[in-house]
Structure formats: structure tokens, C-alpha cells
């Protein structure tokens, strides 16, 4: 039996309904087959249109753009771009972007209303590299324009973007510091025509390297809203080795690399010592909290060159910090970290029945051939000597009273054996205790002679 025989009139009344059903089934099958064929057909646009896309894209971003292959799907008008590359600052530099595949889908029906609607953009298997050279130049292309455009009867809308299976690297050769973010998944969407773009950006198994410190793993989860040229993060969770941070803030793409984030962090002191004091032999214990901000910005140097400025500052607090065998409670203070120095100031703590104030500084940083100097300056008041006796475990000796004083230690970073310093101490005896001096009191001599 063939389809034609099914479509012939059937005289018997009992088969009239069956005839209608069979006809409809045949029609539906034909439509499905046609859609499947047309949807699967794609046309390689050839070198002419691909070359036009390369030239116009290069002109707009002011950077060479290359496309390996470009095709259009006839049925839905989607474009497929394969092996896209945006060059770096020079032909021999690391490319800014390499993307294995980019799919761009648009809704043809909206063109009747003079609306160009991109319903979906998906980029997979990509790698982006951003760098700042030692003389302050960066490789970020010019994706935005400040020049106002004339009025147009056409509107362009982007509904959904996803870039996944990607990797992002950032390298500042001036500081130097960098990050490698792997397994990136970025989604940007416009839920309603009047809403702002919103999205998420996550990555795992990242690696951060700051100057000569030990590199450490980093994972991130974030949510953001795009407001003009600003990416506003209403929530960002950053987990590194030994820290967990919650951040809010924004990145201004019009003034790259302008980035300002407020943060609240918990810090594991033993892990922090391993990363930032790898060459030292002292130990730390305890956990602390940090509240502050991180600012990344373009900075003009006295020599006229520009660089990526970096500043981390805020306040820290911990209920207990252990340094070797010593314990400090209710420790708090201020910290500021720039490319030139790390400074801990206005710090205070309780210790062994007394109190202490101290400061710590590492400088100068980021000067080639110069070993930074670390300094620790402290003054303490009313420390209980009996508690120190128990700590130091003197055999057969118990100290009494209290001690106050000052102390300054300085040493080349990672060479504490070469430390220098000095200080002073004053002892206060316990109540009703008489301290022996170099001279014997006369009344005691008289008592002795009378015996």
C-alpha cells in the first residue's frame, strides 16, 4: 500500500473517519520531514562575507580579528563562527581571545518592526588573555564607544548569552601578579524588554600568583547586573586556600581596569603564613575576620608611565592569634597593601594580663634587585610576669610583678637570621615586695649588725 492509495476516496461510511485521520497523519509527517531537512541545511558563506566580517570587526575593535569558518543556517537565520581569534598587542603576543565555536541566533520576524533581536549567543571552548605590560599598556580591545550615535529607527536587543567551557588569564607584568580562571561559565540575559541585563559568572580550579609568593587555588561564584558600561556585582563568593570572602562592587568596562569591591573575609592564619611567609620558620594559629575594600585602577606614575594600581585596605579582628608559643586575644588593627608596601598599623591586643600595641611593615616591594625589609615595632604595658614564667617554664624560678617596654625588630625578608633590633623594659614589683638593688639599705645593715 502506498500513500496515494490512502488518499483515494473511501466509499464505505464506516471508514470515513479513518480516512480523515490518515490524511492528517500523512500531512504532519511531510511537514516534519521538510522542517528537519531545511533546519539541517547550512551554507558556508564563503570568503567574501567572512572577509567582510573580519574587516568590519577589526575596524570596530581596532585590533585584527580572524575567522576560520562562517556559515548561516537557512531555516532560522543563525550564524555559526568557528575558530575565531582576536590578536594581542603585537602579532607575536598572546591572542586576546580564541573561541572554537560561536553560535548567534536572531529572530527574523522582528525585522518587520525594525527590531534586530539576537535571541541567543553561545560561545564554547574559548580562552581569553588580558595583560598589562611593564610600561602600562594593556591589550583590552575597544569594545565600547563614548561618541554619541545619531537617532535610528532601528533597535537592537540581545536576549541571552552564554560563554562556557572557557578559561581566562590575567597578567600584570608591572606588579607583577596574575590569575588563571578555569572552567568558566558566564550567562547574561535580559528577562524582560524593560529589564537590565543580569547574569552570573562562575569558575573553579583557578590559580592566583602574586609577586614571589606561593600561588594559591581560587574558586568563584558571582551574580551581577549590567548598567551601561558597569558590571555591578550584588554578590560574589571567592574561596581561596585559607580564605573565604563575600564581595559586592562593580567593574567599569569604559575605564578598564577600574574595579572596586567591598569585602568581608574569614582567614585561616596557618595557611596564610604558608603562602605569604613561605621562607620563614615562625608558626601562626587561629582564624580571623577582615572587612575592607579592594581597588584596581589605572595609575599614572611620576615617570609619566601608567600601570595597574592595586590597593587592599581595611580592618581585621580575631579573638585569638598564636605566634609560636605566644597567644594574643582580642587582636584588631588596620592593614593596607599596595604594590610598594604592606603595612599593619594601629594594632592592639590583650596579652598575659596586659596590653600591647604594634605595627608591621614590609617595604619596598616591587623594586627589581632590592630585598624588602620587614619591621615589627611594639610597645607593651602591664604584662604579668608570673604568667610568662609559666609560659617560659623556668626551672625552680617564679617571676612576679609586671613588665612594660618597647621593642623593634628589623630583618631582610625571608632572612630572619640577619635580624637587628633593640628595646627597653621596666619591671614593676608586686605590692609589698622589696626589690634588691645594687646598694643595701642602711636600716637593713643596722639590723644585721645588731644580731
matplotlib code that plots the C-alpha trace (Angstrom):
import matplotlib.pyplot as plt

x = [0.0, 1.3, 0.3, -1.7, -4.0, -4.6, -5.7, -8.3, -11.9, -13.2, -16.9, -17.9, -19.3, -17.7, -14.3, -14.9, -13.3, -10.3, -9.7, -9.5, -7.2, -4.8, -4.7, -3.8, -1.0, 0.5, 0.4, 2.1, 4.8, 5.5, 5.8, 8.1, 10.3, 10.5, 11.4, 14.1, 15.7, 15.6, 16.9, 19.8, 20.9, 23.6, 25.6, 29.2, 29.2, 32.5, 35.5, 33.6, 31.2, 33.7, 36.3, 33.7, 33.0, 36.7, 37.4, 34.4, 35.1, 38.8, 37.9, 35.4, 37.6, 40.8, 42.5, 43.0, 40.1, 40.3, 37.6, 38.3, 34.9, 31.5, 28.1, 24.5, 21.6, 18.9, 15.9, 16.4, 19.0, 21.5, 25.2, 28.0, 31.5, 34.3, 38.0, 37.6, 40.8, 41.4, 45.1, 47.1, 49.1, 51.5, 51.4, 53.7, 51.7, 49.3, 45.9, 43.3, 40.6, 40.4, 37.0, 36.4, 32.7, 30.2, 26.5, 24.5, 20.7, 18.3, 14.6, 13.8, 10.1, 11.2, 12.8, 9.4, 9.1, 12.7, 13.9, 17.1, 16.7, 19.6, 17.8, 20.9, 24.7, 26.6, 30.5, 32.2, 35.8, 37.3, 40.3, 40.7, 44.0, 44.3, 47.6, 49.3, 52.9, 55.6, 55.2, 51.5, 49.9, 47.0, 45.7, 41.9, 40.3, 38.0, 34.5, 32.7, 32.3, 31.9, 30.8, 27.0, 25.2, 22.6, 19.0, 17.9, 14.6, 16.2, 16.6, 19.0, 18.3, 20.3, 18.3, 20.6, 24.4, 26.3, 30.1, 31.1, 34.0, 36.3, 39.5, 40.5, 44.1, 45.2, 48.8, 50.2, 53.9, 54.4, 53.4, 53.7, 50.7, 48.2, 45.3, 44.2, 40.5, 39.5, 36.1, 34.4, 30.6, 29.2, 25.5, 24.0, 20.2, 17.5, 14.5, 12.0, 12.3, 12.4, 14.8, 18.6, 20.9, 21.7, 23.8, 26.3, 30.0, 31.5, 34.8, 36.7, 40.3, 41.7, 45.3, 46.5, 50.1, 51.2, 54.8, 57.1, 54.5, 53.3, 50.5, 47.2, 43.9, 40.8, 37.1, 34.4, 30.7, 29.1, 25.9, 25.7, 23.7, 25.0, 24.3, 25.6, 29.4, 29.4, 29.2, 27.6, 28.2, 25.5, 27.1, 30.5, 31.8, 35.6, 37.2, 41.0, 43.3, 42.8, 40.2, 36.5, 35.3, 31.9, 32.2, 30.0, 31.0, 31.5, 33.8, 33.8, 34.5, 34.7, 37.7, 39.3, 40.8, 38.7, 37.4, 36.1, 34.9, 33.9, 34.6, 34.1, 36.6, 37.5, 41.2, 43.0, 46.2, 48.3, 47.5, 48.2, 51.6, 52.4, 51.5, 52.9, 55.8, 56.9, 60.6, 60.1, 60.2, 57.6, 54.2, 50.7, 47.4, 43.8, 41.3, 40.4, 38.0, 38.7, 36.4, 37.6, 37.9, 39.9, 40.6, 42.1, 42.7, 44.8, 47.6, 49.9, 53.4, 55.9, 57.9, 54.8, 54.1, 50.8, 50.3, 47.6, 47.3, 46.2, 45.1, 43.7, 42.8, 40.6, 40.3, 41.0, 40.0, 40.5, 39.6, 42.9, 46.1, 49.0, 52.6, 54.8, 54.0, 52.6, 48.9, 47.2, 43.5, 41.1, 43.6, 42.5, 44.0, 44.3, 46.0, 46.9, 48.6, 49.8, 52.4, 55.0, 54.4, 52.3, 51.6, 49.7, 49.0, 47.0, 47.0, 46.3, 45.7, 45.5, 48.3, 49.1, 47.2, 48.5, 48.1, 50.2, 50.3, 52.3, 52.9, 54.3, 55.7, 57.2, 58.9, 60.0, 58.1, 58.2, 61.7, 63.9, 67.0, 66.0, 65.2, 62.3, 62.9, 60.4, 60.0, 58.0, 57.6, 55.8, 55.2, 53.5, 52.2, 51.5, 52.3, 52.0, 55.5, 54.0, 52.1, 55.2, 57.1, 54.6, 55.0, 58.8, 58.9, 61.8, 63.2, 62.9, 62.2, 58.9, 58.9, 56.5, 55.3, 54.6, 56.7, 56.3, 58.5, 59.2, 60.9, 61.9, 63.0, 64.1, 65.3, 65.6, 62.5, 63.0, 66.3, 65.3, 68.6, 70.1, 67.7, 68.7, 66.8, 66.6, 64.3, 63.9, 61.9, 60.9, 59.7, 57.2, 57.2, 54.1, 52.6, 54.6, 57.6, 61.0, 63.3, 67.0, 69.2, 73.0, 73.0, 71.9, 69.5, 71.1, 68.3, 69.0, 72.7, 71.8, 69.5, 72.2, 74.9, 72.6, 72.4]
y = [0.0, 3.5, 7.0, 7.6, 4.7, 6.0, 9.4, 7.9, 8.4, 5.6, 4.9, 3.0, 5.3, 3.4, 4.2, 8.0, 9.0, 6.7, 8.4, 11.8, 10.7, 9.0, 12.1, 14.3, 11.9, 12.0, 15.8, 16.1, 13.6, 15.6, 18.8, 17.2, 15.8, 19.2, 21.1, 18.5, 18.8, 22.6, 23.0, 20.8, 22.7, 25.3, 27.3, 28.2, 32.0, 31.8, 34.1, 37.3, 37.6, 36.1, 38.7, 41.5, 40.3, 40.2, 43.7, 45.3, 43.6, 44.5, 48.1, 48.4, 46.9, 48.4, 45.0, 42.3, 39.7, 36.4, 33.8, 30.3, 29.4, 31.1, 29.7, 30.6, 28.3, 28.8, 27.8, 30.0, 32.5, 31.5, 32.2, 29.8, 31.2, 28.7, 29.3, 33.0, 34.8, 38.4, 39.3, 40.7, 43.9, 42.6, 39.7, 37.7, 38.4, 36.0, 36.4, 38.3, 35.8, 32.4, 30.7, 27.3, 28.0, 30.9, 30.5, 33.6, 33.2, 36.0, 36.3, 37.2, 38.1, 41.1, 42.8, 43.8, 46.1, 47.4, 45.4, 43.4, 40.8, 38.4, 35.6, 33.7, 33.8, 30.8, 30.6, 27.4, 26.2, 29.6, 31.3, 35.0, 36.6, 40.1, 41.6, 44.8, 45.4, 46.8, 50.2, 50.4, 49.3, 46.8, 44.5, 45.0, 45.9, 48.9, 47.3, 50.4, 53.8, 57.1, 59.0, 59.5, 57.9, 59.6, 58.7, 55.5, 53.9, 50.5, 49.0, 46.1, 43.8, 40.9, 38.4, 35.6, 35.0, 32.0, 31.5, 28.2, 25.7, 28.7, 29.9, 33.5, 34.6, 38.0, 39.0, 42.3, 42.4, 45.6, 44.5, 41.5, 39.4, 37.3, 34.8, 31.8, 31.1, 27.7, 26.1, 29.5, 29.6, 33.1, 33.7, 37.1, 37.5, 40.1, 38.6, 41.3, 44.0, 46.8, 45.0, 45.5, 42.7, 40.3, 37.3, 35.0, 34.2, 31.1, 29.4, 26.6, 25.4, 28.9, 29.9, 33.3, 34.3, 37.5, 38.6, 35.9, 34.5, 30.9, 30.6, 29.5, 28.0, 30.2, 29.4, 32.0, 32.2, 35.6, 37.3, 40.7, 43.3, 45.3, 49.0, 50.8, 50.2, 49.0, 45.4, 45.6, 42.6, 42.2, 39.0, 37.4, 34.5, 34.0, 30.9, 30.6, 28.4, 29.6, 32.3, 32.7, 36.1, 37.7, 40.8, 43.4, 46.2, 46.9, 46.9, 49.8, 48.5, 52.0, 52.8, 49.4, 48.1, 50.1, 47.7, 48.5, 45.7, 45.8, 42.5, 40.5, 37.6, 34.9, 34.0, 30.9, 32.2, 29.0, 28.7, 32.5, 32.0, 29.2, 31.3, 34.7, 33.8, 30.6, 31.2, 31.9, 29.5, 31.0, 29.5, 31.0, 29.7, 30.9, 32.4, 36.0, 38.3, 41.1, 43.9, 46.3, 47.0, 46.1, 48.7, 48.0, 51.1, 52.8, 54.8, 57.5, 57.1, 60.0, 59.0, 59.6, 55.9, 54.2, 50.9, 48.9, 50.3, 48.0, 48.7, 46.4, 48.1, 47.5, 46.3, 42.9, 41.2, 37.9, 36.6, 34.7, 34.8, 32.4, 33.3, 30.4, 29.7, 33.2, 33.9, 37.3, 37.9, 40.5, 41.4, 44.1, 46.7, 48.3, 46.9, 48.5, 46.6, 48.4, 47.4, 49.3, 48.1, 46.1, 48.0, 46.9, 49.9, 51.0, 47.4, 46.4, 43.2, 41.8, 39.5, 37.8, 40.2, 43.3, 45.0, 45.6, 48.0, 47.2, 47.8, 45.7, 46.8, 45.2, 47.7, 48.5, 45.9, 45.6, 47.0, 44.7, 43.7, 45.2, 42.8, 44.2, 44.9, 43.7, 45.5, 44.8, 47.6, 47.1, 48.5, 46.6, 47.5, 45.6, 42.1, 39.6, 38.1, 35.1, 34.1, 34.5, 32.3, 29.5, 30.1, 30.0, 27.1, 28.3, 25.5, 26.5, 30.2, 32.1, 35.7, 38.1, 41.6, 43.2, 44.2, 47.1, 48.2, 48.6, 46.5, 46.9, 44.1, 44.6, 41.9, 41.3, 39.5, 35.7, 36.1, 36.5, 35.1, 38.5, 40.5, 43.5, 45.5, 46.7, 47.9, 48.7, 47.1, 48.2, 46.0, 46.8, 44.6, 43.1, 45.0, 45.0, 43.4, 44.9, 44.7, 44.2, 46.9, 47.5, 49.2, 47.7, 49.9, 51.3, 50.0, 46.5, 46.9, 48.0, 45.1, 42.7, 44.2, 44.1, 40.3]
z = [0.0, -0.8, 0.3, -2.9, -2.2, 1.3, -0.1, -2.5, -1.6, 0.6, -0.1, 3.0, 5.6, 8.5, 7.1, 6.6, 9.9, 9.4, 6.0, 7.6, 10.3, 7.8, 5.6, 8.6, 9.7, 6.2, 6.1, 9.6, 8.6, 5.4, 7.4, 10.0, 7.2, 5.5, 8.7, 9.5, 6.1, 6.0, 9.5, 8.9, 5.8, 6.4, 3.8, 4.1, 3.4, 1.6, 1.7, 0.6, 3.6, 6.0, 4.9, 5.3, 8.9, 9.6, 8.2, 10.0, 13.3, 13.1, 12.4, 15.3, 18.0, 16.4, 16.6, 14.0, 14.0, 12.2, 11.4, 10.4, 9.1, 9.0, 8.0, 8.0, 8.7, 6.1, 8.3, 11.4, 10.2, 12.8, 12.2, 13.2, 13.6, 14.1, 15.1, 15.9, 17.0, 18.2, 18.2, 21.1, 21.1, 18.6, 16.1, 18.4, 21.6, 23.2, 21.4, 23.4, 22.5, 20.9, 20.5, 18.9, 18.2, 18.5, 17.6, 17.0, 16.6, 15.7, 15.2, 11.6, 12.4, 14.4, 11.4, 10.1, 13.2, 12.7, 15.7, 15.4, 18.2, 18.9, 20.8, 21.7, 21.6, 22.8, 22.9, 23.7, 24.2, 24.5, 26.0, 26.9, 27.9, 29.4, 30.2, 31.3, 30.2, 32.5, 30.8, 31.5, 28.1, 28.1, 25.4, 26.0, 22.7, 22.3, 22.7, 23.8, 22.2, 24.0, 20.9, 20.9, 18.0, 15.9, 16.2, 14.5, 13.7, 14.4, 17.8, 18.7, 21.6, 23.0, 25.0, 26.1, 26.1, 27.4, 27.3, 28.9, 28.9, 28.9, 30.5, 31.5, 32.3, 33.6, 33.9, 35.2, 34.4, 36.2, 39.7, 38.9, 39.6, 37.7, 37.7, 35.7, 35.9, 34.5, 33.8, 33.4, 32.8, 32.1, 31.5, 30.6, 29.9, 29.6, 31.3, 30.1, 27.4, 30.1, 32.5, 32.8, 31.7, 34.5, 34.8, 36.6, 36.3, 37.9, 37.7, 39.5, 39.9, 39.3, 40.3, 41.7, 41.7, 43.5, 43.1, 44.5, 47.0, 46.7, 44.1, 45.5, 44.2, 43.7, 43.0, 42.4, 42.2, 41.3, 40.3, 38.6, 36.7, 33.7, 34.0, 30.9, 30.9, 34.5, 35.7, 39.2, 41.4, 44.0, 45.3, 44.7, 46.7, 46.4, 48.0, 48.1, 50.1, 53.6, 53.0, 52.1, 51.0, 50.2, 48.0, 46.4, 44.0, 40.3, 37.3, 34.9, 31.4, 30.0, 32.2, 32.3, 34.6, 37.1, 39.7, 43.2, 45.6, 49.3, 51.1, 54.2, 54.6, 57.1, 57.2, 58.3, 59.8, 59.4, 55.7, 55.2, 56.8, 54.4, 51.4, 52.3, 54.6, 53.0, 53.8, 57.5, 60.4, 62.7, 63.1, 63.3, 64.7, 64.9, 62.4, 61.9, 60.1, 57.6, 56.5, 53.8, 50.1, 47.0, 44.3, 40.9, 38.7, 36.1, 37.9, 36.5, 37.8, 38.4, 35.4, 33.2, 32.6, 33.6, 35.4, 37.1, 40.6, 43.3, 46.9, 49.6, 52.8, 55.8, 59.4, 60.9, 64.1, 65.8, 69.2, 69.4, 67.4, 68.2, 67.2, 68.0, 71.7, 72.4, 72.5, 71.8, 72.4, 71.1, 68.4, 65.9, 63.6, 60.2, 57.1, 53.8, 50.9, 47.7, 45.1, 47.1, 50.7, 53.2, 56.4, 59.6, 61.8, 64.8, 66.0, 69.6, 71.6, 75.1, 76.3, 79.5, 81.8, 80.0, 76.6, 73.6, 70.6, 67.5, 63.8, 61.0, 57.6, 54.5, 52.1, 49.5, 47.4, 43.6, 43.1, 41.0, 42.7, 46.1, 49.0, 51.1, 54.8, 57.4, 60.6, 63.8, 66.3, 69.6, 73.0, 75.8, 79.2, 82.4, 81.3, 84.2, 84.8, 86.7, 83.6, 81.5, 84.0, 83.4, 79.6, 79.6, 82.1, 84.2, 86.4, 90.0, 89.3, 89.5, 88.4, 90.0, 89.2, 85.8, 82.8, 80.3, 77.5, 73.8, 71.1, 67.5, 65.1, 61.5, 59.1, 55.3, 54.1, 54.4, 56.2, 59.9, 61.0, 59.9, 62.1, 64.1, 66.8, 70.3, 73.0, 76.7, 79.6, 83.0, 85.8, 88.5, 91.6, 93.2, 96.0, 99.3, 97.5, 98.0, 95.1, 95.7, 94.3, 94.0, 97.4, 100.7, 102.7, 105.9, 108.1, 106.9, 107.7, 111.2, 111.8, 110.6, 112.8, 115.9, 115.6]

ax = plt.figure().add_subplot(projection="3d")
ax.plot(x, y, z, "-o")
ax.set_aspect("equal")
plt.show()
